[in-house]
Amino acid sequence: MTAAKAIILDGQSLTLDDIVKVVRGKAKIGLSKSAITAVKKAAAVVNEWSRSNDIVYGITTGFGKLASIKISPQDRQKLQENLLLSHACGVGEAFSEEITRAVMLLRINTLSRGFSGISLNTLQGLIDLLNAGIHPVIPCQGSVGSSGDLCPLSHLAIALLGVGDVRYKGRKMNAGKALAAAGLKPLKLEAKEGLALNNGTTVMTAIAALCVIDGLKLAKLADIAASMSIEAMHGVPYAFDPRTHALRPFKGQGNVALNLRRIMNNSQIVEKYKLDRVQDAYSMRCVPQVHGASRDAFDFIRSSVEIEINAVTDNPLIFPDDREALSGGNFHGQPMALGMDFFGIAMAEIASISERRQARLVDSSLSDLPPFLIPDSGLNSGYMIPQYTSAALVSENKVLAHPSCVDSIPTSANQEDHVSMGGYSARKASVILDNTRKVLAIEFLMGAQALDFNEGLKPGDGTVAARSFIRKHIKFLEKDEYLHPLIMKMYSLLIEEELLGAVESVIGRLD
């Protein structure tokens, strides 16, 4: 297999596709010539200040409430190490390897802009960690989202010092041992470097980027699952007429309606039953409006994430041409906090309407299908309880969808008196995303099962492709059996994205 082409960072042009290549494709990274020049230029100015008597926050002073305390020249390097060690106090489970790799990549990218004052040697040390596959163990709890993600980013940074735990070649070990095994050495930090490494919105942004990447694809899968359910319940096509959506021209709504028409195109089921009634229940009829509103939310969030992954979010910011260090608030996570709360709400709605379709599929009085989608119901419970599972996940999502960003709790002796809680906004958004994937996995199982009762009638082109793909991996449920493996198999198929590819190979790329 050909190695993935290296991604060259300049701090300004990283894309979501690049993130996928590095995080999941394990592509190596490097710095552009312009980035190297910019980093060296800012570091030289910081080095000069560190040897002076000038008052420069975080370089010749303490941090936060301690900014009024001047640090002697001989202690200024120790100041940076102390910052990281004292701030690396997170708790809870460690972030996954994917999230950790995304955090490392985004931190390197923002530092490569040359406004943070980090030395090229230290930045290269972080690059070496990522390229070697040394992943710091970062506890997921401890960030209030301002000044950025101080606590988790400190756990990332101390690995450069040979401190803390990492995962390397499938094993958890001390960072110093991993560095030695990879032929690397612990670093000594220069002035400003600790603050450059741990101050910013990188953790919440990394999670947000992965949520957007996966959420956009899951939204397309939700359209496929809905189409299968609609056809299985003999839904009528009138609600998807383009004339209706032209009168309410939200982009997402129009795209979803178009997707449904394409997926169900050439359906003998729709053709046979389209005169049975003029309208269906909202969970069928209003798919374009509900899925579409979530799509529009995802587009907004994507635009915010694409800005943030190439932004400089630490403090103070170094402007070498002006020879100034400016203290500002770019570390405040409010853009990501709002975005991830919005993401969670939008994704929860996709799960919610899916569960309502599932409830109709298993209710023979509403669907005209066998009770609980199983032959010989009574002796067999069929898909009765998977719908309970979806209901439980949807209910959990309702609690998780409560926004975190409306909360704030003062820190640092009231110096940092308004915080974003963006770290938790991102973390719970990722849980909602995963819950929704599980809910849709159950709808796909039910949809394929229900369509198998429509003997002799061909579903739509996209629906046929989806059902055929599922049946290659999961058989029709003839009688009760252990269902957990079937659900998790379907869930894994959604993660692998092969089902989406199977449908798009037949009907073309979905919007």
C-alpha positions in Angstrom: 0.0 0.0 0.0 1.3 3.5 -0.9 2.1 5.7 2.1 -0.2 8.7 2.4 1.3 11.9 1.1 2.6 14.1 3.9 0.5 17.1 4.9 2.5 20.3 5.0 1.2 22.8 7.5 1.3 26.6 7.3 -1.4 27.4 9.9 -3.8 28.8 7.3 -4.9 26.1 4.9 -5.7 23.0 6.9 -8.9 21.3 5.7 -11.3 18.7 7.2 -10.1 16.3 4.6 -6.5 16.8 5.8 -7.6 16.1 9.3 -9.1 12.7 8.1 -5.8 11.9 6.3 -3.7 12.5 9.4 -6.0 11.3 12.1 -7.4 8.2 10.4 -5.0 7.7 7.5 -1.9 8.3 9.7 -0.4 10.7 7.1 2.8 12.3 8.3 3.0 16.1 8.7 5.7 18.8 8.2 6.0 22.6 8.1 6.0 24.8 5.1 9.0 27.1 4.6 6.8 30.2 5.3 5.7 28.6 8.6 9.3 27.9 9.6 10.3 31.5 8.9 7.3 32.9 10.9 7.9 30.6 13.9 11.6 31.6 14.1 10.8 35.3 13.8 8.3 35.3 16.7 10.6 33.1 18.8 13.5 35.5 18.4 11.4 38.4 19.7 10.2 36.4 22.7 13.8 35.3 23.5 14.8 38.9 23.5 12.0 39.9 25.8 12.7 37.0 28.2 16.2 38.5 28.8 14.9 42.0 29.4 13.1 43.8 32.3 10.0 44.5 30.2 6.6 43.5 31.6 5.2 40.9 29.1 2.4 38.6 30.3 3.3 35.0 30.6 6.9 35.7 29.7 8.2 37.9 32.5 5.0 37.6 34.7 2.9 34.9 36.3 -0.4 33.7 34.8 -4.1 34.6 35.3 -4.6 36.3 38.7 -0.8 36.1 39.2 -0.1 38.3 36.2 1.0 41.1 38.4 3.9 39.1 39.8 7.1 39.6 38.0 9.3 36.6 37.4 13.1 36.9 37.7 15.1 36.1 34.5 16.7 33.0 36.0 13.2 31.5 36.7 11.5 32.2 33.4 12.2 28.9 31.9 11.1 27.1 35.1 7.9 29.2 34.9 6.9 27.4 31.7 7.5 23.9 33.0 5.7 24.7 36.3 2.7 26.0 34.2 2.3 22.7 32.4 2.9 20.5 35.5 0.4 22.4 37.6 -2.2 22.5 34.9 -2.0 18.8 34.0 -4.6 17.9 36.6 -7.4 16.3 34.5 -9.6 13.4 35.5 -11.8 10.9 33.8 -11.3 8.5 30.9 -8.7 9.3 28.4 -9.6 10.7 25.0 -9.5 8.2 22.1 -6.5 8.0 19.9 -8.4 9.7 17.1 -9.3 12.7 19.2 -5.7 12.8 20.6 -4.2 12.8 17.1 -6.7 15.5 16.0 -5.7 17.6 19.1 -2.0 17.2 18.3 -2.5 18.1 14.6 -4.5 21.2 15.4 -2.1 22.4 18.1 0.8 22.1 15.7 -1.2 23.9 13.0 -2.1 26.9 15.1 1.5 27.2 16.5 2.9 27.1 12.9 1.2 30.5 12.2 4.1 32.2 14.1 2.1 34.3 16.5 2.6 32.2 19.6 6.4 32.6 20.3 7.2 28.9 20.4 10.6 27.9 19.2 11.0 25.8 16.1 12.8 23.1 18.1 9.8 22.6 20.5 7.3 22.7 17.7 9.3 20.1 15.8 9.2 18.0 19.0 5.4 18.0 18.9 5.5 17.1 15.2 7.9 14.2 16.0 5.5 12.9 18.6 2.6 12.8 16.1 4.7 11.3 13.3 6.1 8.6 15.6 2.6 7.7 16.8 3.3 8.7 20.4 -0.1 9.7 21.8 -0.3 11.4 25.2 -2.9 10.1 27.5 -5.3 13.1 28.0 -8.0 12.8 30.6 -11.3 14.1 29.1 -12.4 16.2 32.2 -11.0 19.4 33.4 -11.5 22.1 30.8 -14.0 25.0 31.3 -13.2 26.2 27.8 -11.4 29.4 28.8 -8.5 30.1 28.7 -9.2 27.5 26.1 -8.5 23.9 27.1 -5.7 24.5 29.6 -5.9 21.3 31.5 -6.1 18.7 28.7 -3.6 20.6 26.6 -1.1 20.5 29.5 -1.4 16.7 29.5 -0.5 16.8 25.8 2.4 19.1 26.4 4.1 17.4 29.3 4.8 14.4 27.1 7.4 16.6 25.4 9.2 16.8 28.8 9.1 13.1 29.2 6.4 13.4 31.9 3.0 11.6 32.1 1.7 8.6 30.2 1.4 8.0 26.5 0.2 5.3 24.3 2.8 4.0 21.9 2.6 0.9 19.6 -0.5 -0.3 21.4 0.9 0.0 24.9 0.5 2.6 27.7 3.8 3.7 29.1 5.7 6.6 30.6 6.4 9.4 28.1 10.1 9.3 28.8 10.3 5.6 27.9 8.3 6.1 24.7 10.5 9.0 23.6 13.6 6.8 24.2 12.1 3.9 22.3 11.3 6.2 19.3 14.8 7.8 19.4 13.6 11.1 20.7 14.7 13.2 23.7 12.8 15.2 26.3 12.8 19.0 25.7 13.6 22.0 27.8 11.1 24.7 27.3 12.0 28.3 26.5 10.1 31.4 27.5 6.4 31.5 26.6 6.5 28.0 25.3 4.4 26.4 28.1 1.7 29.0 27.6 1.9 28.6 23.8 1.4 24.8 24.2 -1.5 24.8 26.6 -3.5 27.9 25.9 -6.2 27.7 23.2 -9.4 26.0 22.0 -7.6 23.1 20.4 -9.3 20.2 22.2 -12.9 21.3 21.8 -12.1 22.2 18.1 -10.5 18.8 17.5 -13.7 17.0 18.8 -15.8 19.5 16.8 -14.0 18.8 13.6 -14.4 15.0 13.9 -18.1 15.5 14.8 -18.7 17.6 11.7 -16.8 15.1 9.5 -18.9 12.2 10.7 -22.1 14.1 11.2 -22.3 15.3 7.6 -22.0 11.6 6.4 -24.5 10.4 9.0 -27.0 12.9 7.8 -27.0 11.3 4.4 -27.4 7.9 6.0 -30.4 9.2 7.9 -32.0 10.1 4.6 -31.5 6.6 3.3 -32.9 5.0 6.5 -35.9 7.3 6.3 -36.5 6.3 2.7 -36.4 2.6 3.5 -38.9 3.1 6.4 -41.2 5.3 4.2 -41.3 2.7 1.4 -41.8 -0.2 3.9 -44.8 1.6 5.3 -46.2 2.4 1.9 -45.7 6.1 2.3 -47.0 8.5 -0.3 -44.6 10.8 -2.3 -46.5 14.1 -2.3 -44.6 15.7 0.6 -41.4 15.5 -1.4 -42.6 17.3 -4.5 -40.0 20.0 -5.4 -42.7 22.6 -5.9 -43.5 22.5 -2.2 -39.8 23.0 -1.2 -39.3 25.8 -3.7 -41.8 27.8 -1.6 -39.6 27.4 1.5 -36.2 27.5 0.0 -34.0 26.3 2.9 -31.0 24.6 1.4 -31.1 21.6 3.7 -34.8 21.0 3.2 -34.5 21.1 -0.5 -31.5 18.8 -0.5 -33.1 16.2 1.7 -36.3 16.2 -0.4 -34.2 15.7 -3.5 -32.3 12.9 -1.8 -35.5 11.1 -0.9 -36.8 11.4 -4.5 -33.6 10.0 -5.8 -33.4 7.1 -3.3 -37.0 6.1 -4.0 -36.9 6.7 -7.7 -38.5 3.9 -9.7 -40.2 2.4 -6.7 -42.9 -0.1 -7.5 -44.1 0.2 -3.9 -44.6 3.9 -4.1 -46.3 3.6 -7.4 -48.8 0.9 -6.2 -49.8 2.6 -3.0 -49.6 6.3 -3.8 -53.3 6.7 -4.2 -54.1 5.1 -0.8 -54.0 8.5 1.0 -52.9 12.1 0.5 -50.6 12.4 3.5 -48.6 10.5 6.1 -47.6 11.0 9.7 -45.1 13.8 10.4 -42.2 11.4 11.0 -42.5 10.4 7.3 -44.0 13.5 5.7 -41.7 16.0 7.4 -38.3 14.3 6.9 -37.1 17.1 4.6 -38.0 19.8 7.1 -36.5 18.0 10.1 -33.4 16.5 8.5 -33.0 19.6 6.4 -33.0 22.0 9.4 -30.3 19.8 11.0 -28.3 19.9 7.7 -28.4 23.7 7.8 -27.2 23.7 11.3 -24.3 21.4 10.4 -23.3 23.7 7.5 -23.2 26.6 9.9 -21.1 24.6 12.4 -18.8 23.4 9.7 -18.1 27.0 8.6 -17.2 27.9 12.3 -14.9 24.8 12.6 -13.1 25.6 9.3 -12.3 29.0 10.7 -11.2 27.7 14.1 -8.9 25.0 12.8 -6.8 27.7 11.2 -7.1 30.3 13.9 -4.6 31.4 16.5 -6.2 31.0 20.0 -3.5 31.4 22.6 -2.5 34.4 24.7 -0.7 36.7 24.6 -0.3 36.9 20.8 3.1 37.8 19.5 3.3 40.3 16.6 7.0 40.3 15.8 6.8 43.0 13.1 5.2 45.4 15.6 7.3 44.1 18.4 4.2 43.8 20.6 2.6 41.1 22.7 -1.1 41.7 23.0 -3.3 40.1 25.6 -6.7 39.3 24.2 -9.4 36.7 24.4 -9.0 34.4 21.4 -8.7 31.5 23.8 -12.4 31.9 24.8 -14.2 28.9 23.4 -17.6 30.5 22.9 -17.7 29.9 19.1 -17.0 26.2 19.5 -19.2 25.9 22.6 -22.2 27.4 20.8 -21.5 25.4 17.7 -21.2 22.1 19.5 -24.3 22.7 21.6 -26.1 23.5 18.3 -24.6 20.3 16.8 -25.9 18.2 19.6 -29.4 19.6 19.4 -29.5 19.2 15.6 -28.2 15.6 15.7 -30.5 14.6 18.6 -33.5 15.6 16.3 -32.3 13.2 13.6 -32.4 10.4 16.2 -35.7 11.5 17.6 -37.6 11.4 14.3 -36.0 8.1 13.4 -37.3 6.5 16.7 -40.8 7.7 15.8 -40.6 6.0 12.4 -39.3 2.8 14.2 -42.3 3.0 16.5 -44.6 3.0 13.5 -42.8 0.1 11.8 -43.3 -2.2 14.8 -46.9 -1.2 15.4 -49.0 -3.3 13.0 -52.0 -1.0 13.5 -50.1 1.8 11.9 -47.9 0.1 9.4 -49.9 -2.9 8.0 -46.8 -4.9 8.6 -46.6 -8.0 10.9 -46.5 -7.1 14.6 -42.9 -6.2 15.6 -41.7 -7.2 12.1 -41.5 -10.9 12.8 -43.3 -14.0 11.5 -45.2 -15.8 14.2 -45.3 -12.9 16.6 -46.4 -13.8 20.0 -44.0 -16.7 20.2 -41.4 -14.2 18.8 -41.0 -10.6 20.0 -39.0 -9.6 16.9 -38.0 -6.0 16.9 -40.1 -5.0 19.8 -37.2 -4.3 22.2 -34.8 -2.7 19.7 -37.3 0.1 19.5 -37.0 0.4 23.3 -33.3 0.7 22.9 -33.8 3.6 20.4 -36.2 5.2 22.8 -33.7 5.0 25.6 -31.0 6.5 23.4 -33.3 9.3 22.3 -34.2 10.1 25.9 -30.5 10.2 26.8 -29.9 12.6 23.9 -32.6 14.9 25.3 -30.7 15.4 28.5 -27.3 15.7 26.7 -28.7 18.3 24.3 -29.2 20.8 27.1 -26.7 23.5 26.1 -23.5 23.8 28.2 -22.5 27.3 26.9 -25.3 28.9 28.9 -23.5 28.0 32.0 -20.4 29.8 33.3 -18.4 29.4 36.5 -15.7 31.8 37.5 -12.1 30.6 37.9 -8.6 31.9 38.7 -9.9 34.1 41.6 -12.4 35.8 39.4 -9.9 36.9 36.8 -11.4 34.4 34.4 -15.0 35.2 35.4 -16.8 34.0 32.2 -16.0 30.7 30.6 -17.5 28.8 27.7 -17.8 25.2 28.9 -16.9 24.4 25.3 -15.0 21.2 26.3 -18.1 19.6 27.6 -20.2 21.0 24.7 -18.0 19.1 22.4 -17.7 15.9 24.5 -21.5 15.5 24.8 -22.1 16.4 21.2 -19.8 13.4 20.3 -21.9 11.2 22.5 -25.1 12.4 20.9 -23.6 11.7 17.5 -22.7 8.1 18.5 -26.1 7.6 20.1 -27.8 8.7 16.8 -25.6 6.3 14.8 -26.9 3.5 17.0 -30.5 4.6 16.6 -30.1 4.7 12.8 -28.5 1.3 12.9 -31.7 0.0 14.4 -33.8 1.8 11.8 -31.8 0.2 9.0 -32.3 -3.2 10.5 -36.0 -2.6 10.8 -36.3 -1.0 7.4 -34.6 -4.0 5.7 -36.8 -6.4 7.6 -39.9 -4.5 6.8 -39.1 -4.3 3.1 -38.6 -8.0 2.9 -42.4 -8.4 3.6 -43.1 -6.4 0.4 -42.7 -9.5 -1.8 -42.8 -9.0 -5.5 -42.6 -5.2 -5.4 -39.3 -3.5 -6.2 -38.3 -0.6 -3.9 -36.6 2.5 -5.2 -33.2 2.3 -6.8 -31.4 3.6 -3.7 -33.5 1.6 -1.3 -32.7 -1.6 -3.3 -29.0 -0.8 -3.0 -29.2 -0.2 0.7 -31.3 -3.4 1.5 -29.0 -5.5 -0.8 -25.9 -4.2 1.1 -27.5 -5.0 4.5 -28.5 -8.4 3.4 -24.9 -9.3 2.4 -24.0 -8.9 6.0 -27.1 -9.4 8.1 -29.8 -12.0 7.3 -33.6 -11.6 7.5 -34.8 -12.3 11.1 -36.9 -15.5 10.9 -37.3 -15.9 14.6 -36.0 -14.5 17.9 -32.3 -14.7 18.4 -29.6 -12.8 20.2 -30.1 -9.3 18.7 -27.2 -7.3 20.2 -24.6 -8.7 17.7 -26.9 -7.7 14.8 -27.3 -4.2 16.0 -23.6 -3.8 16.6 -22.8 -5.2 13.2 -25.1 -2.7 11.6 -23.6 0.0 13.7 -20.1 -0.9 12.5 -21.2 -0.9 8.9 -22.4 2.7 9.4 -19.0 3.7 10.8 -17.2 2.1 7.9 -19.3 4.1 5.5 -19.7 1.3 3.0 -23.5 1.4 3.0 -23.4 5.1 1.9 -21.0 4.1 -0.8 -23.2 1.3 -2.0 -26.2 3.6 -2.4 -24.2 6.4 -4.1 -22.6 4.0 -6.5 -26.1 3.4 -7.9 -27.9 6.8 -7.7 -24.9 9.2 -7.6 -23.6 11.4 -4.8 -26.3 12.4 -2.3 -26.5 16.1 -1.4 
